[in-house]
Amino acid sequence: MVEKVKPNANIKYSSGNDGWDEHYYVGYSCPRCGKNLIENEIACVNCGTFFDWSSRAHIEIRREIVWDN
């Protein structure tokens, strides 16, 4: 049986087309060698690591008030 691991997930920023549709998105990378991945890639072409895509990462935004001391 092949061992599958979750890829690393990081928050990335895109300025979009001409700056009009800027946004944040989830970027994935290989946890063993660091190569950037496209979602649903089966294995890393650099190191051969297989990925577990059974769950997905998403960005949560929390707004809260914090008082300065």
mmCIF file as Biopython writes it, N, C-alpha, C and O atoms, coordinates in Angstrom:
data_model
#
loop_
_atom_site.group_PDB
_atom_site.id
_atom_site.type_symbol
_atom_site.label_atom_id
_atom_site.label_alt_id
_atom_site.label_comp_id
_atom_site.label_asym_id
_atom_site.label_entity_id
_atom_site.label_seq_id
_atom_site.pdbx_PDB_ins_code
_atom_site.Cartn_x
_atom_site.Cartn_y
_atom_site.Cartn_z
_atom_site.occupancy
_atom_site.B_iso_or_equiv
_atom_site.auth_seq_id
_atom_site.auth_asym_id
_atom_site.pdbx_PDB_model_num
ATOM 1   N N  . MET A ? 1  ? 0.845   -1.195 0.000   1.0 0.0 1  A 1 
ATOM 2   C CA . MET A ? 1  ? 0.000   0.000  0.000   1.0 0.0 1  A 1 
ATOM 3   C C  . MET A ? 1  ? 0.887   1.255  0.000   1.0 0.0 1  A 1 
ATOM 4   O O  . MET A ? 1  ? 1.905   1.304  0.690   1.0 0.0 1  A 1 
ATOM 5   N N  . VAL A ? 2  ? 0.495   2.245  -0.766  1.0 0.0 2  A 1 
ATOM 6   C CA . VAL A ? 2  ? 1.248   3.488  -0.894  1.0 0.0 2  A 1 
ATOM 7   C C  . VAL A ? 2  ? 0.902   4.421  0.265   1.0 0.0 2  A 1 
ATOM 8   O O  . VAL A ? 2  ? -0.271  4.631  0.574   1.0 0.0 2  A 1 
ATOM 9   N N  . GLU A ? 3  ? 1.928   4.977  0.899   1.0 0.0 3  A 1 
ATOM 10  C CA . GLU A ? 3  ? 1.705   5.952  1.975   1.0 0.0 3  A 1 
ATOM 11  C C  . GLU A ? 3  ? 1.403   7.314  1.351   1.0 0.0 3  A 1 
ATOM 12  O O  . GLU A ? 3  ? 2.172   7.819  0.533   1.0 0.0 3  A 1 
ATOM 13  N N  . LYS A ? 4  ? 0.275   7.898  1.748   1.0 0.0 4  A 1 
ATOM 14  C CA . LYS A ? 4  ? -0.109  9.218  1.243   1.0 0.0 4  A 1 
ATOM 15  C C  . LYS A ? 4  ? -0.034  10.218 2.382   1.0 0.0 4  A 1 
ATOM 16  O O  . LYS A ? 4  ? -0.387  9.892  3.516   1.0 0.0 4  A 1 
ATOM 17  N N  . VAL A ? 5  ? 0.423   11.437 2.097   1.0 0.0 5  A 1 
ATOM 18  C CA . VAL A ? 5  ? 0.521   12.495 3.094   1.0 0.0 5  A 1 
ATOM 19  C C  . VAL A ? 5  ? -0.240  13.729 2.611   1.0 0.0 5  A 1 
ATOM 20  O O  . VAL A ? 5  ? -0.408  13.949 1.411   1.0 0.0 5  A 1 
ATOM 21  N N  . LYS A ? 6  ? -0.696  14.528 3.579   1.0 0.0 6  A 1 
ATOM 22  C CA . LYS A ? 6  ? -1.359  15.785 3.212   1.0 0.0 6  A 1 
ATOM 23  C C  . LYS A ? 6  ? -0.310  16.774 2.720   1.0 0.0 6  A 1 
ATOM 24  O O  . LYS A ? 6  ? 0.765   16.877 3.310   1.0 0.0 6  A 1 
ATOM 25  N N  . PRO A ? 7  ? -0.604  17.494 1.662   1.0 0.0 7  A 1 
ATOM 26  C CA . PRO A ? 7  ? 0.323   18.533 1.211   1.0 0.0 7  A 1 
ATOM 27  C C  . PRO A ? 7  ? 0.297   19.723 2.173   1.0 0.0 7  A 1 
ATOM 28  O O  . PRO A ? 7  ? -0.669  19.908 2.913   1.0 0.0 7  A 1 
ATOM 29  N N  . ASN A ? 8  ? 1.351   20.517 2.158   1.0 0.0 8  A 1 
ATOM 30  C CA . ASN A ? 8  ? 1.345   21.763 2.935   1.0 0.0 8  A 1 
ATOM 31  C C  . ASN A ? 8  ? 0.375   22.732 2.277   1.0 0.0 8  A 1 
ATOM 32  O O  . ASN A ? 8  ? 0.248   22.765 1.053   1.0 0.0 8  A 1 
ATOM 33  N N  . ALA A ? 9  ? -0.309  23.522 3.104   1.0 0.0 9  A 1 
ATOM 34  C CA . ALA A ? 9  ? -1.232  24.539 2.594   1.0 0.0 9  A 1 
ATOM 35  C C  . ALA A ? 9  ? -0.828  25.894 3.169   1.0 0.0 9  A 1 
ATOM 36  O O  . ALA A ? 9  ? -0.601  26.023 4.372   1.0 0.0 9  A 1 
ATOM 37  N N  . ASN A ? 10 ? -0.740  26.894 2.310   1.0 0.0 10 A 1 
ATOM 38  C CA . ASN A ? 10 ? -0.360  28.247 2.716   1.0 0.0 10 A 1 
ATOM 39  C C  . ASN A ? 10 ? -1.298  29.262 2.075   1.0 0.0 10 A 1 
ATOM 40  O O  . ASN A ? 10 ? -1.870  29.018 1.013   1.0 0.0 10 A 1 
ATOM 41  N N  . ILE A ? 11 ? -1.445  30.400 2.740   1.0 0.0 11 A 1 
ATOM 42  C CA . ILE A ? 11 ? -2.238  31.491 2.176   1.0 0.0 11 A 1 
ATOM 43  C C  . ILE A ? 11 ? -1.374  32.253 1.184   1.0 0.0 11 A 1 
ATOM 44  O O  . ILE A ? 11 ? -0.291  32.729 1.526   1.0 0.0 11 A 1 
ATOM 45  N N  . LYS A ? 12 ? -1.858  32.364 -0.045  1.0 0.0 12 A 1 
ATOM 46  C CA . LYS A ? 12 ? -1.153  33.083 -1.108  1.0 0.0 12 A 1 
ATOM 47  C C  . LYS A ? 12 ? -2.002  34.269 -1.543  1.0 0.0 12 A 1 
ATOM 48  O O  . LYS A ? 12 ? -3.211  34.301 -1.313  1.0 0.0 12 A 1 
ATOM 49  N N  . TYR A ? 13 ? -1.350  35.250 -2.180  1.0 0.0 13 A 1 
ATOM 50  C CA . TYR A ? 13 ? -2.036  36.453 -2.640  1.0 0.0 13 A 1 
ATOM 51  C C  . TYR A ? 13 ? -1.834  36.612 -4.139  1.0 0.0 13 A 1 
ATOM 52  O O  . TYR A ? 13 ? -0.736  36.393 -4.652  1.0 0.0 13 A 1 
ATOM 53  N N  . SER A ? 14 ? -2.895  36.993 -4.838  1.0 0.0 14 A 1 
ATOM 54  C CA . SER A ? 14 ? -2.815  37.287 -6.260  1.0 0.0 14 A 1 
ATOM 55  C C  . SER A ? 14 ? -3.346  38.699 -6.489  1.0 0.0 14 A 1 
ATOM 56  O O  . SER A ? 14 ? -4.404  39.061 -5.975  1.0 0.0 14 A 1 
ATOM 57  N N  . SER A ? 15 ? -2.612  39.489 -7.257  1.0 0.0 15 A 1 
ATOM 58  C CA . SER A ? 15 ? -3.089  40.837 -7.575  1.0 0.0 15 A 1 
ATOM 59  C C  . SER A ? 15 ? -4.108  40.800 -8.709  1.0 0.0 15 A 1 
ATOM 60  O O  . SER A ? 15 ? -4.690  41.831 -9.044  1.0 0.0 15 A 1 
ATOM 61  N N  . GLY A ? 16 ? -4.332  39.638 -9.302  1.0 0.0 16 A 1 
ATOM 62  C CA . GLY A ? 16 ? -5.364  39.479 -10.320 1.0 0.0 16 A 1 
ATOM 63  C C  . GLY A ? 16 ? -4.990  40.114 -11.644 1.0 0.0 16 A 1 
ATOM 64  O O  . GLY A ? 16 ? -3.819  40.372 -11.923 1.0 0.0 16 A 1 
ATOM 65  N N  . ASN A ? 17 ? -5.992  40.356 -12.439 1.0 0.0 17 A 1 
ATOM 66  C CA . ASN A ? 17 ? -5.803  40.996 -13.746 1.0 0.0 17 A 1 
ATOM 67  C C  . ASN A ? 17 ? -5.867  42.503 -13.574 1.0 0.0 17 A 1 
ATOM 68  O O  . ASN A ? 17 ? -6.918  43.040 -13.224 1.0 0.0 17 A 1 
ATOM 69  N N  . ASP A ? 18 ? -4.779  43.184 -13.810 1.0 0.0 18 A 1 
ATOM 70  C CA . ASP A ? 18 ? -4.713  44.646 -13.714 1.0 0.0 18 A 1 
ATOM 71  C C  . ASP A ? 18 ? -5.089  45.167 -12.328 1.0 0.0 18 A 1 
ATOM 72  O O  . ASP A ? 18 ? -5.449  46.336 -12.192 1.0 0.0 18 A 1 
ATOM 73  N N  . GLY A ? 19 ? -5.011  44.323 -11.300 1.0 0.0 19 A 1 
ATOM 74  C CA . GLY A ? 19 ? -5.296  44.767 -9.938  1.0 0.0 19 A 1 
ATOM 75  C C  . GLY A ? 19 ? -6.766  44.889 -9.592  1.0 0.0 19 A 1 
ATOM 76  O O  . GLY A ? 19 ? -7.096  45.299 -8.479  1.0 0.0 19 A 1 
ATOM 77  N N  . TRP A ? 20 ? -7.664  44.546 -10.514 1.0 0.0 20 A 1 
ATOM 78  C CA . TRP A ? 20 ? -9.096  44.715 -10.269 1.0 0.0 20 A 1 
ATOM 79  C C  . TRP A ? 20 ? -9.737  43.549 -9.534  1.0 0.0 20 A 1 
ATOM 80  O O  . TRP A ? 20 ? -10.773 43.722 -8.891  1.0 0.0 20 A 1 
ATOM 81  N N  . ASP A ? 21 ? -9.150  42.388 -9.615  1.0 0.0 21 A 1 
ATOM 82  C CA . ASP A ? 21 ? -9.746  41.234 -8.949  1.0 0.0 21 A 1 
ATOM 83  C C  . ASP A ? 21 ? -8.748  40.547 -8.008  1.0 0.0 21 A 1 
ATOM 84  O O  . ASP A ? 21 ? -8.583  39.327 -8.034  1.0 0.0 21 A 1 
ATOM 85  N N  . GLU A ? 22 ? -8.093  41.359 -7.184  1.0 0.0 22 A 1 
ATOM 86  C CA . GLU A ? 22 ? -7.127  40.798 -6.246  1.0 0.0 22 A 1 
ATOM 87  C C  . GLU A ? 22 ? -7.826  39.870 -5.255  1.0 0.0 22 A 1 
ATOM 88  O O  . GLU A ? 22 ? -8.993  40.072 -4.919  1.0 0.0 22 A 1 
ATOM 89  N N  . HIS A ? 23 ? -7.096  38.844 -4.789  1.0 0.0 23 A 1 
ATOM 90  C CA . HIS A ? 23 ? -7.692  37.890 -3.866  1.0 0.0 23 A 1 
ATOM 91  C C  . HIS A ? 23 ? -6.614  37.032 -3.199  1.0 0.0 23 A 1 
ATOM 92  O O  . HIS A ? 23 ? -5.477  36.954 -3.665  1.0 0.0 23 A 1 
ATOM 93  N N  . TYR A ? 24 ? -7.002  36.401 -2.111  1.0 0.0 24 A 1 
ATOM 94  C CA . TYR A ? 24 ? -6.162  35.417 -1.445  1.0 0.0 24 A 1 
ATOM 95  C C  . TYR A ? 24 ? -6.655  34.033 -1.840  1.0 0.0 24 A 1 
ATOM 96  O O  . TYR A ? 24 ? -7.843  33.846 -2.105  1.0 0.0 24 A 1 
ATOM 97  N N  . TYR A ? 25 ? -5.753  33.072 -1.880  1.0 0.0 25 A 1 
ATOM 98  C CA . TYR A ? 25 ? -6.127  31.706 -2.223  1.0 0.0 25 A 1 
ATOM 99  C C  . TYR A ? 25 ? -5.221  30.726 -1.483  1.0 0.0 25 A 1 
ATOM 100 O O  . TYR A ? 25 ? -4.184  31.119 -0.948  1.0 0.0 25 A 1 
ATOM 101 N N  . VAL A ? 26 ? -5.607  29.461 -1.451  1.0 0.0 26 A 1 
ATOM 102 C CA . VAL A ? 26 ? -4.801  28.429 -0.811  1.0 0.0 26 A 1 
ATOM 103 C C  . VAL A ? 26 ? -3.808  27.890 -1.830  1.0 0.0 26 A 1 
ATOM 104 O O  . VAL A ? 26 ? -4.194  27.430 -2.905  1.0 0.0 26 A 1 
ATOM 105 N N  . GLY A ? 27 ? -2.537  27.951 -1.487  1.0 0.0 27 A 1 
ATOM 106 C CA . GLY A ? 27 ? -1.480  27.388 -2.324  1.0 0.0 27 A 1 
ATOM 107 C C  . GLY A ? 27 ? -0.939  26.139 -1.663  1.0 0.0 27 A 1 
ATOM 108 O O  . GLY A ? 27 ? -0.777  26.109 -0.443  1.0 0.0 27 A 1 
ATOM 109 N N  . TYR A ? 28 ? -0.659  25.117 -2.434  1.0 0.0 28 A 1 
ATOM 110 C CA . TYR A ? 28 ? -0.192  23.847 -1.895  1.0 0.0 28 A 1 
ATOM 111 C C  . TYR A ? 28 ? 1.260   23.592 -2.276  1.0 0.0 28 A 1 
ATOM 112 O O  . TYR A ? 28 ? 1.719   24.029 -3.331  1.0 0.0 28 A 1 
ATOM 113 N N  . SER A ? 29 ? 1.985   22.875 -1.403  1.0 0.0 29 A 1 
ATOM 114 C CA . SER A ? 29 ? 3.355   22.484 -1.710  1.0 0.0 29 A 1 
ATOM 115 C C  . SER A ? 29 ? 3.639   21.113 -1.100  1.0 0.0 29 A 1 
ATOM 116 O O  . SER A ? 29 ? 2.947   20.663 -0.187  1.0 0.0 29 A 1 
ATOM 117 N N  . CYS A ? 30 ? 4.659   20.473 -1.620  1.0 0.0 30 A 1 
ATOM 118 C CA . CYS A ? 30 ? 5.064   19.150 -1.142  1.0 0.0 30 A 1 
ATOM 119 C C  . CYS A ? 30 ? 5.728   19.284 0.217   1.0 0.0 30 A 1 
ATOM 120 O O  . CYS A ? 30 ? 6.633   20.105 0.369   1.0 0.0 30 A 1 
ATOM 121 N N  . PRO A ? 31 ? 5.306   18.499 1.221   1.0 0.0 31 A 1 
ATOM 122 C CA . PRO A ? 31 ? 5.913   18.595 2.548   1.0 0.0 31 A 1 
ATOM 123 C C  . PRO A ? 31 ? 7.337   18.033 2.610   1.0 0.0 31 A 1 
ATOM 124 O O  . PRO A ? 31 ? 8.068   18.321 3.559   1.0 0.0 31 A 1 
ATOM 125 N N  . ARG A ? 32 ? 7.737   17.246 1.627   1.0 0.0 32 A 1 
ATOM 126 C CA . ARG A ? 32 ? 9.080   16.655 1.654   1.0 0.0 32 A 1 
ATOM 127 C C  . ARG A ? 32 ? 10.113  17.503 0.928   1.0 0.0 32 A 1 
ATOM 128 O O  . ARG A ? 32 ? 11.219  17.694 1.435   1.0 0.0 32 A 1 
ATOM 129 N N  . CYS A ? 33 ? 9.767   18.022 -0.270  1.0 0.0 33 A 1 
ATOM 130 C CA . CYS A ? 33 ? 10.771  18.768 -1.035  1.0 0.0 33 A 1 
ATOM 131 C C  . CYS A ? 33 ? 10.416  20.238 -1.245  1.0 0.0 33 A 1 
ATOM 132 O O  . CYS A ? 33 ? 11.275  21.018 -1.658  1.0 0.0 33 A 1 
ATOM 133 N N  . GLY A ? 34 ? 9.154   20.641 -0.966  1.0 0.0 34 A 1 
ATOM 134 C CA . GLY A ? 34 ? 8.767   22.040 -1.074  1.0 0.0 34 A 1 
ATOM 135 C C  . GLY A ? 34 ? 8.271   22.481 -2.439  1.0 0.0 34 A 1 
ATOM 136 O O  . GLY A ? 34 ? 7.942   23.654 -2.611  1.0 0.0 34 A 1 
ATOM 137 N N  . LYS A ? 35 ? 8.205   21.581 -3.421  1.0 0.0 35 A 1 
ATOM 138 C CA . LYS A ? 35 ? 7.742   21.955 -4.762  1.0 0.0 35 A 1 
ATOM 139 C C  . LYS A ? 35 ? 6.295   22.436 -4.708  1.0 0.0 35 A 1 
ATOM 140 O O  . LYS A ? 35 ? 5.465   21.830 -4.030  1.0 0.0 35 A 1 
ATOM 141 N N  . ASN A ? 36 ? 5.987   23.522 -5.419  1.0 0.0 36 A 1 
ATOM 142 C CA . ASN A ? 36 ? 4.610   24.012 -5.515  1.0 0.0 36 A 1 
ATOM 143 C C  . ASN A ? 36 ? 3.761   22.992 -6.262  1.0 0.0 36 A 1 
ATOM 144 O O  . ASN A ? 36 ? 4.208   22.375 -7.229  1.0 0.0 36 A 1 
ATOM 145 N N  . LEU A ? 37 ? 2.516   22.829 -5.790  1.0 0.0 37 A 1 
ATOM 146 C CA . LEU A ? 37 ? 1.614   21.835 -6.373  1.0 0.0 37 A 1 
ATOM 147 C C  . LEU A ? 37 ? 0.352   22.491 -6.910  1.0 0.0 37 A 1 
ATOM 148 O O  . LEU A ? 37 ? -0.023  23.590 -6.501  1.0 0.0 37 A 1 
ATOM 149 N N  . ILE A ? 38 ? -0.283  21.802 -7.821  1.0 0.0 38 A 1 
ATOM 150 C CA . ILE A ? 38 ? -1.618  22.144 -8.265  1.0 0.0 38 A 1 
ATOM 151 C C  . ILE A ? 38 ? -2.558  21.212 -7.520  1.0 0.0 38 A 1 
ATOM 152 O O  . ILE A ? 38 ? -2.256  20.029 -7.362  1.0 0.0 38 A 1 
ATOM 153 N N  . GLU A ? 39 ? -3.696  21.728 -7.059  1.0 0.0 39 A 1 
ATOM 154 C CA . GLU A ? 39 ? -4.644  20.911 -6.314  1.0 0.0 39 A 1 
ATOM 155 C C  . GLU A ? 39 ? -4.985  19.639 -7.094  1.0 0.0 39 A 1 
ATOM 156 O O  . GLU A ? 39 ? -5.175  19.674 -8.310  1.0 0.0 39 A 1 
ATOM 157 N N  . ASN A ? 40 ? -5.058  18.540 -6.388  1.0 0.0 40 A 1 
ATOM 158 C CA . ASN A ? 40 ? -5.377  17.203 -6.900  1.0 0.0 40 A 1 
ATOM 159 C C  . ASN A ? 40 ? -4.241  16.507 -7.633  1.0 0.0 40 A 1 
ATOM 160 O O  . ASN A ? 40 ? -4.476  15.472 -8.257  1.0 0.0 40 A 1 
ATOM 161 N N  . GLU A ? 41 ? -2.998  17.040 -7.584  1.0 0.0 41 A 1 
ATOM 162 C CA . GLU A ? 41 ? -1.873  16.285 -8.139  1.0 0.0 41 A 1 
ATOM 163 C C  . GLU A ? 41 ? -1.730  14.997 -7.348  1.0 0.0 41 A 1 
ATOM 164 O O  . GLU A ? 41 ? -1.799  15.008 -6.119  1.0 0.0 41 A 1 
ATOM 165 N N  . ILE A ? 42 ? -1.535  13.915 -8.030  1.0 0.0 42 A 1 
ATOM 166 C CA . ILE A ? 42 ? -1.458  12.617 -7.372  1.0 0.0 42 A 1 
ATOM 167 C C  . ILE A ? 42 ? -0.130  12.439 -6.640  1.0 0.0 42 A 1 
ATOM 168 O O  . ILE A ? 42 ? -0.098  11.967 -5.503  1.0 0.0 42 A 1 
ATOM 169 N N  . ALA A ? 43 ? 0.960   12.818 -7.297  1.0 0.0 43 A 1 
ATOM 170 C CA . ALA A ? 43 ? 2.288   12.633 -6.704  1.0 0.0 43 A 1 
ATOM 171 C C  . ALA A ? 43 ? 3.209   13.777 -7.112  1.0 0.0 43 A 1 
ATOM 172 O O  . ALA A ? 43 ? 2.982   14.446 -8.120  1.0 0.0 43 A 1 
ATOM 173 N N  . CYS A ? 44 ? 4.243   13.987 -6.319  1.0 0.0 44 A 1 
ATOM 174 C CA . CYS A ? 44 ? 5.251   15.021 -6.599  1.0 0.0 44 A 1 
ATOM 175 C C  . CYS A ? 44 ? 6.210   14.505 -7.668  1.0 0.0 44 A 1 
ATOM 176 O O  . CYS A ? 44 ? 6.740   13.401 -7.543  1.0 0.0 44 A 1 
ATOM 177 N N  . VAL A ? 45 ? 6.434   15.291 -8.711  1.0 0.0 45 A 1 
ATOM 178 C CA . VAL A ? 45 ? 7.349   14.878 -9.778  1.0 0.0 45 A 1 
ATOM 179 C C  . VAL A ? 45 ? 8.804   14.982 -9.347  1.0 0.0 45 A 1 
ATOM 180 O O  . VAL A ? 45 ? 9.672   14.372 -9.971  1.0 0.0 45 A 1 
ATOM 181 N N  . ASN A ? 46 ? 9.092   15.750 -8.283  1.0 0.0 46 A 1 
ATOM 182 C CA . ASN A ? 46 ? 10.474  15.872 -7.804  1.0 0.0 46 A 1 
ATOM 183 C C  . ASN A ? 46 ? 10.906  14.711 -6.919  1.0 0.0 46 A 1 
ATOM 184 O O  . ASN A ? 46 ? 11.973  14.133 -7.128  1.0 0.0 46 A 1 
ATOM 185 N N  . CYS A ? 47 ? 10.070  14.363 -5.918  1.0 0.0 47 A 1 
ATOM 186 C CA . CYS A ? 47 ? 10.507  13.374 -4.921  1.0 0.0 47 A 1 
ATOM 187 C C  . CYS A ? 47 ? 9.650   12.121 -4.865  1.0 0.0 47 A 1 
ATOM 188 O O  . CYS A ? 47 ? 9.998   11.181 -4.151  1.0 0.0 47 A 1 
ATOM 189 N N  . GLY A ? 48 ? 8.534   12.074 -5.598  1.0 0.0 48 A 1 
ATOM 190 C CA . GLY A ? 48 ? 7.716   10.874 -5.647  1.0 0.0 48 A 1 
ATOM 191 C C  . GLY A ? 48 ? 6.723   10.704 -4.511  1.0 0.0 48 A 1 
ATOM 192 O O  . GLY A ? 48 ? 6.105   9.646  -4.394  1.0 0.0 48 A 1 
ATOM 193 N N  . THR A ? 49 ? 6.552   11.724 -3.665  1.0 0.0 49 A 1 
ATOM 194 C CA . THR A ? 49 ? 5.594   11.649 -2.566  1.0 0.0 49 A 1 
ATOM 195 C C  . THR A ? 49 ? 4.170   11.617 -3.112  1.0 0.0 49 A 1 
ATOM 196 O O  . THR A ? 49 ? 3.830   12.390 -4.007  1.0 0.0 49 A 1 
ATOM 197 N N  . PHE A ? 50 ? 3.332   10.719 -2.572  1.0 0.0 50 A 1 
ATOM 198 C CA . PHE A ? 50 ? 1.923   10.652 -2.950  1.0 0.0 50 A 1 
ATOM 199 C C  . PHE A ? 50 ? 1.100   11.467 -1.967  1.0 0.0 50 A 1 
ATOM 200 O O  . PHE A ? 50 ? 1.410   11.502 -0.776  1.0 0.0 50 A 1 
ATOM 201 N N  . PHE A ? 51 ? 0.042   12.129 -2.461  1.0 0.0 51 A 1 
ATOM 202 C CA . PHE A ? 51 ? -0.727  13.055 -1.640  1.0 0.0 51 A 1 
ATOM 203 C C  . PHE A ? 51 ? -2.119  12.553 -1.315  1.0 0.0 51 A 1 
ATOM 204 O O  . PHE A ? 51 ? -2.763  11.877 -2.117  1.0 0.0 51 A 1 
ATOM 205 N N  . ASP A ? 52 ? -2.568  12.903 -0.113  1.0 0.0 52 A 1 
ATOM 206 C CA . ASP A ? 52 ? -3.904  12.571 0.373   1.0 0.0 52 A 1 
ATOM 207 C C  . ASP A ? 52 ? -4.775  13.814 0.218   1.0 0.0 52 A 1 
ATOM 208 O O  . ASP A ? 52 ? -4.607  14.782 0.960   1.0 0.0 52 A 1 
ATOM 209 N N  . TRP A ? 53 ? -5.701  13.798 -0.736  1.0 0.0 53 A 1 
ATOM 210 C CA . TRP A ? 53 ? -6.606  14.918 -0.982  1.0 0.0 53 A 1 
ATOM 211 C C  . TRP A ? 53 ? -8.003  14.632 -0.454  1.0 0.0 53 A 1 
ATOM 212 O O  . TRP A ? 53 ? -8.974  15.193 -0.962  1.0 0.0 53 A 1 
ATOM 213 N N  . SER A ? 54 ? -8.129  13.767 0.560   1.0 0.0 54 A 1 
ATOM 214 C CA . SER A ? 54 ? -9.454  13.411 1.082   1.0 0.0 54 A 1 
ATOM 215 C C  . SER A ? 54 ? -10.127 14.574 1.811   1.0 0.0 54 A 1 
ATOM 216 O O  . SER A ? 54 ? -11.346 14.572 1.977   1.0 0.0 54 A 1 
ATOM 217 N N  . SER A ? 55 ? -9.358  15.556 2.243   1.0 0.0 55 A 1 
ATOM 218 C CA . SER A ? 55 ? -9.940  16.768 2.825   1.0 0.0 55 A 1 
ATOM 219 C C  . SER A ? 55 ? -9.285  17.977 2.164   1.0 0.0 55 A 1 
ATOM 220 O O  . SER A ? 55 ? -8.181  17.874 1.630   1.0 0.0 55 A 1 
ATOM 221 N N  . ARG A ? 56 ? -9.959  19.113 2.201   1.0 0.0 56 A 1 
ATOM 222 C CA . ARG A ? 56 ? -9.466  20.327 1.547   1.0 0.0 56 A 1 
ATOM 223 C C  . ARG A ? 56 ? -9.190  21.416 2.577   1.0 0.0 56 A 1 
ATOM 224 O O  . ARG A ? 56 ? -9.843  21.481 3.618   1.0 0.0 56 A 1 
ATOM 225 N N  . ALA A ? 57 ? -8.224  22.262 2.277   1.0 0.0 57 A 1 
ATOM 226 C CA . ALA A ? 57 ? -7.932  23.420 3.117   1.0 0.0 57 A 1 
ATOM 227 C C  . ALA A ? 57 ? -8.742  24.609 2.615   1.0 0.0 57 A 1 
ATOM 228 O O  . ALA A ? 57 ? -9.018  24.709 1.420   1.0 0.0 57 A 1 
ATOM 229 N N  . HIS A ? 58 ? -9.120  25.499 3.508   1.0 0.0 58 A 1 
ATOM 230 C CA . HIS A ? 58 ? -9.781  26.740 3.117   1.0 0.0 58 A 1 
ATOM 231 C C  . HIS A ? 58 ? -9.334  27.853 4.057   1.0 0.0 58 A 1 
ATOM 232 O O  . HIS A ? 58 ? -8.789  27.594 5.130   1.0 0.0 58 A 1 
ATOM 233 N N  . ILE A ? 59 ? -9.566  29.068 3.651   1.0 0.0 59 A 1 
ATOM 234 C CA . ILE A ? 59 ? -9.152  30.231 4.436   1.0 0.0 59 A 1 
ATOM 235 C C  . ILE A ? 59 ? -10.334 30.713 5.255   1.0 0.0 59 A 1 
ATOM 236 O O  . ILE A ? 59 ? -11.423 30.926 4.721   1.0 0.0 59 A 1 
ATOM 237 N N  . GLU A ? 60 ? -10.120 30.887 6.556   1.0 0.0 60 A 1 
ATOM 238 C CA . GLU A ? 60 ? -11.141 31.467 7.425   1.0 0.0 60 A 1 
ATOM 239 C C  . GLU A ? 60 ? -10.689 32.860 7.839   1.0 0.0 60 A 1 
ATOM 240 O O  . GLU A ? 60 ? -9.527  33.074 8.184   1.0 0.0 60 A 1 
ATOM 241 N N  . ILE A ? 61 ? -11.617 33.793 7.799   1.0 0.0 61 A 1 
ATOM 242 C CA . ILE A ? 61 ? -11.320 35.163 8.207   1.0 0.0 61 A 1 
ATOM 243 C C  . ILE A ? 61 ? -12.055 35.434 9.503   1.0 0.0 61 A 1 
ATOM 244 O O  . ILE A ? 61 ? -13.272 35.265 9.583   1.0 0.0 61 A 1 
ATOM 245 N N  . ARG A ? 62 ? -11.314 35.854 10.520  1.0 0.0 62 A 1 
ATOM 246 C CA . ARG A ? 62 ? -11.917 36.176 11.813  1.0 0.0 62 A 1 
ATOM 247 C C  . ARG A ? 62 ? -11.640 37.645 12.109  1.0 0.0 62 A 1 
ATOM 248 O O  . ARG A ? 62 ? -10.489 38.083 12.117  1.0 0.0 62 A 1 
ATOM 249 N N  . ARG A ? 63 ? -12.686 38.382 12.345  1.0 0.0 63 A 1 
ATOM 250 C CA . ARG A ? 63 ? -12.536 39.790 12.707  1.0 0.0 63 A 1 
ATOM 251 C C  . ARG A ? 63 ? -12.814 39.910 14.197  1.0 0.0 63 A 1 
ATOM 252 O O  . ARG A ? 63 ? -13.844 39.442 14.684  1.0 0.0 63 A 1 
ATOM 253 N N  . GLU A ? 64 ? -11.899 40.534 14.913  1.0 0.0 64 A 1 
ATOM 254 C CA . GLU A ? 64 ? -12.096 40.718 16.345  1.0 0.0 64 A 1 
ATOM 255 C C  . GLU A ? 64 ? -11.479 42.035 16.784  1.0 0.0 64 A 1 
ATOM 256 O O  . GLU A ? 64 ? -10.545 42.537 16.159  1.0 0.0 64 A 1 
ATOM 257 N N  . ILE A ? 65 ? -12.004 42.582 17.852  1.0 0.0 65 A 1 
ATOM 258 C CA . ILE A ? 65 ? -11.486 43.820 18.422  1.0 0.0 65 A 1 
ATOM 259 C C  . ILE A ? 65 ? -10.416 43.468 19.446  1.0 0.0 65 A 1 
ATOM 260 O O  . ILE A ? 65 ? -10.620 42.611 20.307  1.0 0.0 65 A 1 
ATOM 261 N N  . VAL A ? 66 ? -9.262  44.147 19.340  1.0 0.0 66 A 1 
ATOM 262 C CA . VAL A ? 66 ? -8.175  43.945 20.285  1.0 0.0 66 A 1 
ATOM 263 C C  . VAL A ? 66 ? -7.759  45.308 20.805  1.0 0.0 66 A 1 
ATOM 264 O O  . VAL A ? 66 ? -7.465  46.206 20.017  1.0 0.0 66 A 1 
ATOM 265 N N  . TRP A ? 67 ? -7.731  45.478 22.120  1.0 0.0 67 A 1 
ATOM 266 C CA . TRP A ? 67 ? -7.322  46.729 22.730  1.0 0.0 67 A 1 
ATOM 267 C C  . TRP A ? 67 ? -5.813  46.763 22.915  1.0 0.0 67 A 1 
ATOM 268 O O  . TRP A ? 67 ? -5.205  45.774 23.325  1.0 0.0 67 A 1 
ATOM 269 N N  . ASP A ? 68 ? -5.210  47.916 22.608  1.0 0.0 68 A 1 
ATOM 270 C CA . ASP A ? 68 ? -3.776  48.108 22.898  1.0 0.0 68 A 1 
ATOM 271 C C  . ASP A ? 68 ? -3.601  48.256 24.396  1.0 0.0 68 A 1 
ATOM 272 O O  . ASP A ? 68 ? -4.467  48.808 25.075  1.0 0.0 68 A 1 
ATOM 273 N N  . ASN A ? 69 ? -2.498  47.773 24.909  1.0 0.0 69 A 1 
ATOM 274 C CA . ASN A ? 69 ? -2.208  47.919 26.361  1.0 0.0 69 A 1 
ATOM 275 C C  . ASN A ? 69 ? -1.499  49.211 26.641  1.0 0.0 69 A 1 
ATOM 276 O O  . ASN A ? 69 ? -1.178  49.502 27.793  1.0 0.0 69 A 1 
#
